[in-house]
Amino acid sequence: MNSKFNGTHRYDDIINLPHHVSKTHSHMSVLDRAAQFAPFAALKGYGSAVDETARLADERLEPDESQKNAEE
């Protein structure tokens, strides 16, 4: 592998540096960090609208024999 660093690996210059700690921002808790990646409802109310439509569709009655004969 040709490297622009004359034979060194790409990150050899920074691999042994200490971990950066910000002087201006406090450390974020694990819960706050996880909350950044939590799912959210982009379309509020959409799920309940779909559930209601499914409920109404399930309540529809199948036509009985007399209704089937009337349609033919």
N, C-alpha and C positions, 0 to 999 in steps of 0.2 A: 504494500500500500504506500503510495507516494503521499507525503505529507508536506504541507507548507512550513512545518516546524522542524525541518531538517532531521528526519529520522526519529523524532520523539512522537509519542502518542498524542492524540488530539487534546486531551485534558491533563496531561502531566504537569502543566504549569499551575493548575489550581486544585489538583486532587488532594493535596495535604494542607490546604488552608483551613482555618477554623470556621465552624458554622457561623454565618452572619446572624447577629441579633440586633434588631432595629432599636435605635435610641428614641424614636418618635412614636412608634406604635407598640402597644402592649401585646403580649402573647395571646393568641386566640385559643379559647378552650376547645376541646374535642367536640363538644355538643354544638357550639356555634359553627365550627368548621363543617360538621356533618350537615347542619341545617342549610348550608349553601347548596348542597347537592340533593336535597329532599325534593320529591315530586311535588308538583303544584297543579291546580286545576286551571288550565288556560281558559276554558270555557265554563264559567261557573253556572251551575244549574243544568248543564247538558246531560250529565249522568242521570239526574232525577227525571228529566224529560224523556230520555230513552227508556228508563224503567217504567214510567207511566204509560208510554206507548205500548210497551210489551204487555203490561197488565191489561190494558184495554183490548189488545189483540187476543189475549188468552180468554177474555170474557165473552168474546163473540160466540154466538151459538151456531152450531152446524145446522143447515136447513134439514127439516124433517122430511119424511117421504112425501107428504102432500105438497110441500113447497118445491121439492125436486120435480114432481110430476107436473106442477103448474108451469115451471120454467121450460119444459120440453115441448 
